[in-house]
Amino acid sequence: MGVEIKLTDNELPVSPVFINFLLRTLGFLPFNEVEWGDQLQEGLKSDQQGMVEEAVIHAEKVLNDERGKKYIARAYQIFVALLTGDTSLITEFQLKYHFINVIGVPRNGGSYITKEIYRGLGYDPNLVPNVIAHDGFPEAGPFMFEKGVNSWTNSLQTMAEYLTMVDIYFGSKKPYLGKIIVPKKLTKGTYAGGFFHRVLGESVEHILTVRHPVTSCISTYEKSGGFPEGGKFAVRGNIEEWVRRDIAYTGLDPSDIADMDYFDAYLTYWEQYHTYVATTGLSANKNVVVVPYGRERLMNLVSDYCRKFGVQNPQPEEFKVFNNRERHPDWIVRAEPTVRRIHQLWERVGLKFDLDEVMEAW
């Protein structure tokens, strides 16, 4: 007996992100210069609503274009392959592309590394679309199941759309050592480490950025509008929303989170994120580079990558760091047991965690 299951684009609609990318690929809207690589830009940006509205307004242009139909059909074909374990189709991507993922909590230098790798490959980072180079896509996060949402299915579908975009954007680029290099800042990679590892291929490269939780927290609240009055946790942008979501996922009552001390909330998130690094499958890939936050370390790392790509005398942009270690001395004391726990956990799964360098707290 055979059972036929039909799912249409009513149940699994094309994402606004994919429509937005196709609108520009097909020439209906321009690719504008982007600022995802600006390490000193501290303002909050929230263009999600505008992107969704733009996709809704202009979607028919993509859906009525023969090329648009082809790309959307290709994305659904890859989605079905991921859903059913059709490894032959996914292997085509693994043989053609070499993915370099830059993974770490926000404000850890990942944008700088990604930008400089693109520069080393000959791209103008300001012209590389955000969805291609930066956070947010494909989707991954703590598991959610609610009306209209199954986050695992969403991860599969957005991965299929991302791979389609990779083929569109990189398909004709110059290969290095037999494969086309695809750099990506993949903050969300920790939530589904095994998924990204197995789908993007055994040769995928992960660069893990690690920054002390105190200075990482300071950078987060600076980007979010400053330290909240009264020192209580507040959600004012994407990073703080990820903090809230992740610590709620551990079992804390959502009503209690708003009453938490800001640093306690952030430290819980920081520990949970780095625990995922060691426990969701990323550590199964031994092609991992761990880089503690710091000016010389990050600049040396990107210079090494540029030399791999044939740049004879790399001149990376300066990575700027600031000494904020004295701003919250009590936080340094409170953070130490957490940092040591993550150090021990990473060591157990074979991931290098240079405790002394992280404890410099840049």
C-alpha positions as CSV (number, residue, x, y, z in Angstrom):
1,M,0.0,0.0,0.0
2,G,1.3,3.5,-0.9
3,V,0.5,6.6,0.9
4,E,0.7,10.0,-0.9
5,I,1.3,13.1,1.1
6,K,0.9,16.5,-0.6
7,L,2.2,19.7,0.9
8,T,1.7,22.9,-1.1
9,D,3.2,26.4,-0.8
10,N,0.2,27.2,1.3
11,E,1.6,25.0,4.1
12,L,5.2,25.8,3.3
13,P,5.3,29.2,1.6
14,V,8.5,30.7,0.2
15,S,10.3,32.8,2.8
16,P,10.3,36.6,2.4
17,V,14.1,36.5,2.6
18,F,14.3,34.3,-0.5
19,I,11.8,36.4,-2.4
20,N,13.7,39.5,-1.4
21,F,16.9,38.0,-2.8
22,L,15.3,36.9,-6.0
23,L,13.8,40.4,-6.6
24,R,17.3,41.7,-6.8
25,T,18.8,38.7,-8.6
26,L,16.2,39.1,-11.3
27,G,16.7,42.8,-11.6
28,F,13.4,44.0,-10.2
29,L,15.1,45.9,-7.4
30,P,18.7,46.9,-6.9
31,F,21.3,45.3,-4.7
32,N,22.2,48.2,-2.4
33,E,25.5,48.6,-0.5
34,V,25.4,46.9,2.9
35,E,27.0,47.6,6.2
36,W,27.1,44.2,7.8
37,G,30.9,44.3,8.1
38,D,31.1,47.6,10.0
39,Q,32.6,46.6,13.3
40,L,32.0,50.0,15.0
41,Q,28.4,50.5,14.0
42,E,26.6,50.4,17.3
43,G,23.1,51.4,16.3
44,L,20.2,48.9,16.3
45,K,18.8,47.9,13.0
46,S,15.5,46.2,12.5
47,D,14.6,46.0,8.8
48,Q,12.7,42.7,9.1
49,Q,9.3,44.2,8.8
50,G,10.3,46.3,5.8
51,M,11.7,43.3,4.1
52,V,8.5,41.3,4.6
53,E,6.4,44.1,3.3
54,E,8.6,44.5,0.3
55,A,8.4,40.8,-0.4
56,V,4.6,40.8,-0.2
57,I,4.3,43.8,-2.5
58,H,6.6,42.5,-5.2
59,A,6.3,38.7,-4.9
60,E,4.1,38.5,-8.0
61,K,7.0,39.8,-10.1
62,V,9.1,36.8,-9.0
63,L,6.3,34.3,-9.3
64,N,5.5,35.4,-12.9
65,D,9.1,35.4,-14.1
66,E,10.3,32.1,-15.7
67,R,13.6,32.4,-14.0
68,G,12.0,33.1,-10.7
69,K,9.8,30.0,-11.1
70,K,12.9,27.9,-11.8
71,Y,14.7,29.1,-8.7
72,I,11.7,28.5,-6.5
73,A,11.2,25.0,-7.9
74,R,14.9,24.3,-7.3
75,A,14.6,25.4,-3.7
76,Y,11.6,23.1,-3.2
77,Q,13.5,20.2,-4.9
78,I,16.4,20.7,-2.4
79,F,13.9,20.9,0.5
80,V,12.5,17.5,-0.5
81,A,16.0,16.1,-0.7
82,L,16.7,17.3,2.8
83,L,13.4,16.1,4.1
84,T,13.8,12.6,2.6
85,G,17.5,12.1,2.9
86,D,18.3,12.3,-0.8
87,T,22.1,12.5,-0.3
88,S,22.9,12.5,-4.0
89,L,21.6,16.0,-4.5
90,I,23.2,17.4,-1.4
91,T,26.5,15.8,-2.4
92,E,26.5,17.9,-5.5
93,F,26.8,21.0,-3.3
94,Q,29.4,19.4,-1.1
95,L,31.6,18.6,-4.1
96,K,31.3,22.0,-5.7
97,Y,31.5,24.3,-2.7
98,H,33.8,24.7,0.3
99,F,31.9,26.4,3.2
100,I,33.8,28.5,5.8
101,N,31.4,29.3,8.7
102,V,32.3,31.9,11.3
103,I,30.5,31.0,14.5
104,G,30.2,32.7,17.8
105,V,27.9,34.8,19.9
106,P,27.2,38.3,18.5
107,R,29.8,41.0,19.1
108,N,32.7,38.5,19.0
109,G,34.5,39.7,15.9
110,G,32.7,37.4,13.4
111,S,31.6,40.1,11.1
112,Y,35.2,41.4,10.8
113,I,36.5,37.9,10.0
114,T,33.9,37.2,7.4
115,K,34.4,40.6,5.8
116,E,38.2,40.1,5.6
117,I,37.9,36.6,4.1
118,Y,35.6,38.1,1.4
119,R,38.2,40.8,0.7
120,G,40.9,38.1,0.5
121,L,38.8,36.3,-2.1
122,G,38.6,39.5,-4.2
123,Y,35.1,40.6,-3.3
124,D,34.0,44.1,-2.2
125,P,32.3,43.2,1.1
126,N,30.0,46.2,0.8
127,L,28.4,44.6,-2.3
128,V,27.9,41.1,-0.9
129,P,24.3,40.8,0.2
130,N,23.6,40.4,3.9
131,V,21.7,37.2,3.4
132,I,24.7,35.6,1.6
133,A,27.4,36.7,4.1
134,H,25.8,37.4,7.4
135,D,23.7,36.1,10.3
136,G,20.1,35.1,10.2
137,F,19.7,32.7,7.3
138,P,19.3,29.8,7.2
139,E,17.2,29.6,10.3
140,A,18.2,27.6,13.4
141,G,17.4,28.0,17.0
142,P,15.9,26.3,20.1
143,F,13.1,23.9,19.0
144,M,9.7,25.5,18.6
145,F,6.4,23.8,17.9
146,E,3.3,25.9,17.8
147,K,0.5,26.9,15.5
148,G,1.9,27.2,12.0
149,V,5.5,26.7,13.2
150,N,7.8,23.7,13.3
151,S,11.3,25.1,13.7
152,W,13.0,21.9,12.4
153,T,11.0,22.1,9.1
154,N,11.8,25.8,8.9
155,S,15.5,25.0,9.2
156,L,15.2,22.5,6.4
157,Q,13.3,24.8,4.1
158,T,15.5,27.9,4.7
159,M,18.6,25.7,4.2
160,A,17.2,24.7,0.9
161,E,16.6,28.3,-0.1
162,Y,20.1,29.3,1.2
163,L,21.7,26.5,-1.0
164,T,19.7,27.8,-4.0
165,M,21.0,31.3,-3.3
166,V,24.6,30.0,-3.0
167,D,24.3,28.4,-6.4
168,I,22.9,31.6,-7.9
169,Y,25.5,33.9,-6.3
170,F,28.6,31.8,-6.3
171,G,28.0,29.2,-9.0
172,S,30.3,30.9,-11.6
173,K,32.9,32.1,-9.2
174,K,36.6,31.1,-9.3
175,P,37.4,27.9,-7.5
176,Y,40.3,27.5,-5.1
177,L,41.9,24.1,-4.8
178,G,39.0,22.6,-6.8
179,K,36.1,24.2,-4.9
180,I,34.3,27.5,-4.8
181,I,34.7,29.2,-1.4
182,V,31.5,30.2,0.4
183,P,32.2,32.3,3.6
184,K,29.3,32.8,6.0
185,K,28.8,34.3,9.4
186,L,26.7,31.6,11.0
187,T,25.8,32.6,14.5
188,K,22.9,30.2,14.5
189,G,25.1,27.2,13.6
190,T,25.4,26.1,17.2
191,Y,21.8,25.3,17.6
192,A,21.9,22.5,14.9
193,G,25.6,21.7,14.7
194,G,25.2,18.2,13.3
195,F,22.7,19.5,10.7
196,F,25.1,22.2,9.3
197,H,28.1,19.8,9.6
198,R,26.5,17.0,7.6
199,V,24.6,19.0,5.0
200,L,27.4,21.4,4.2
201,G,29.9,18.5,4.1
202,E,32.6,16.8,6.1
203,S,35.2,19.3,4.7
204,V,33.2,22.3,6.0
205,E,35.4,24.7,8.0
206,H,34.3,26.3,11.2
207,I,35.9,29.3,12.8
208,L,34.8,29.7,16.4
209,T,35.2,33.1,18.0
210,V,35.3,33.2,21.8
211,R,35.1,36.4,23.8
212,H,35.0,36.8,27.6
213,P,31.3,37.1,28.7
214,V,31.8,40.4,30.5
215,T,33.2,42.4,27.5
216,S,30.8,40.6,25.2
217,C,27.9,41.6,27.4
218,I,29.2,45.2,27.5
219,S,29.3,45.3,23.7
220,T,25.8,43.9,23.6
221,Y,24.2,46.5,25.8
222,E,26.1,49.3,24.1
223,K,24.7,48.2,20.7
224,S,21.2,47.9,22.3
225,G,21.1,51.5,23.6
226,G,23.1,51.5,26.7
227,F,23.0,49.8,30.1
228,P,19.3,49.6,31.2
229,E,18.3,51.8,34.0
230,G,18.2,49.8,37.2
231,G,20.4,47.1,35.8
232,K,17.5,44.8,34.9
233,F,17.4,42.7,31.7
234,A,15.5,44.4,28.8
235,V,14.8,43.4,25.2
236,R,15.5,46.2,22.7
237,G,16.8,44.4,19.7
238,N,17.7,41.1,18.1
239,I,20.6,40.1,20.3
240,E,18.7,40.7,23.5
241,E,15.7,38.8,22.1
242,W,18.0,35.8,21.4
243,V,19.2,36.1,25.0
244,R,15.6,36.1,26.3
245,R,14.6,33.2,24.0
246,D,17.5,31.0,24.9
247,I,17.3,31.4,28.6
248,A,13.5,30.8,28.5
249,Y,14.3,27.6,26.6
250,T,16.4,26.4,29.5
251,G,13.2,26.4,31.7
252,L,13.2,29.9,33.3
253,D,9.8,31.3,33.6
254,P,9.4,34.1,31.0
255,S,7.8,36.3,33.6
256,D,10.9,36.1,35.8
257,I,13.3,37.1,33.0
258,A,12.4,40.7,33.0
259,D,13.3,40.9,36.7
260,M,16.7,39.3,36.2
261,D,19.9,41.2,36.6
262,Y,21.2,42.1,33.2
263,F,24.5,40.4,33.5
264,D,23.0,37.2,35.1
265,A,20.7,36.9,32.1
266,Y,23.5,37.5,29.6
267,L,25.9,35.0,31.4
268,T,23.2,32.3,31.3
269,Y,22.8,32.9,27.6
270,W,26.6,32.9,27.0
271,E,27.1,29.6,28.8
272,Q,24.1,28.0,27.0
273,Y,25.4,29.1,23.6
274,H,28.9,27.7,24.2
275,T,27.4,24.5,25.6
276,Y,25.6,24.0,22.3
277,V,28.9,24.4,20.5
278,A,30.2,21.3,22.3
279,T,27.0,19.2,22.3
280,T,25.0,19.7,19.1
281,G,27.5,18.2,16.6
282,L,29.9,21.0,15.6
283,S,32.7,19.3,17.5
284,A,32.3,16.2,15.3
285,N,34.1,18.2,12.6
286,K,37.8,18.5,13.5
287,N,38.4,21.1,10.8
288,V,37.8,23.8,13.5
289,V,39.8,26.9,14.3
290,V,39.1,28.6,17.6
291,V,40.2,32.2,17.9
292,P,39.9,34.1,21.2
293,Y,38.9,37.7,20.8
294,G,41.8,40.1,20.4
295,R,43.3,42.5,17.9
296,E,46.5,40.6,16.9
297,R,44.8,37.2,17.0
298,L,41.9,38.2,14.6
299,M,44.2,40.1,12.2
300,N,46.7,37.2,12.1
301,L,43.9,34.8,11.4
302,V,42.5,36.7,8.5
303,S,46.0,37.3,7.1
304,D,46.5,33.5,7.2
305,Y,43.3,32.9,5.2
306,C,44.3,35.6,2.7
307,R,47.6,33.9,2.1
308,K,45.8,30.6,1.5
309,F,43.8,32.4,-1.3
310,G,47.1,33.6,-2.9
311,V,47.3,37.1,-1.5
312,Q,51.1,37.7,-1.3
313,N,51.1,40.5,1.2
314,P,47.8,40.7,3.1
315,Q,46.8,44.1,4.5
316,P,43.7,43.4,6.6
317,E,41.8,46.3,7.9
318,E,42.7,47.0,11.5
319,F,40.6,45.3,14.1
320,K,39.8,47.8,16.8
321,V,39.5,46.7,20.4
322,F,38.8,48.7,23.6
323,N,39.7,48.1,27.2
324,N,36.4,47.7,29.1
325,R,37.7,45.2,31.6
326,E,37.5,47.7,34.5
327,R,34.0,48.8,33.9
328,H,32.3,46.0,35.9
329,P,35.0,44.4,38.1
330,D,32.3,42.4,40.0
331,W,31.2,40.9,36.8
332,I,34.7,39.5,36.1
333,V,34.5,37.6,39.5
334,R,31.0,36.3,38.8
335,A,31.9,35.2,35.3
336,E,35.0,33.1,36.2
337,P,33.3,29.9,37.2
338,T,31.2,29.9,34.0
339,V,34.2,30.5,31.8
340,R,36.0,27.6,33.5
341,R,33.1,25.3,33.0
342,I,33.0,26.0,29.3
343,H,36.8,25.5,29.1
344,Q,36.4,22.1,30.7
345,L,33.5,21.1,28.5
346,W,35.2,22.1,25.3
347,E,38.4,20.3,26.4
348,R,36.4,17.1,26.9
349,V,35.1,17.1,23.3
350,G,38.5,18.0,21.8
351,L,37.9,21.7,21.2
352,K,40.7,24.1,22.0
353,F,39.7,26.7,24.5
354,D,42.7,28.9,25.5
355,L,41.6,29.9,28.9
356,D,44.4,32.5,29.5
357,E,43.7,34.3,26.3
358,V,39.9,34.4,26.9
359,M,40.5,35.6,30.4
360,E,42.3,38.7,29.0
361,A,38.8,39.9,28.5
362,W,39.2,42.2,25.5
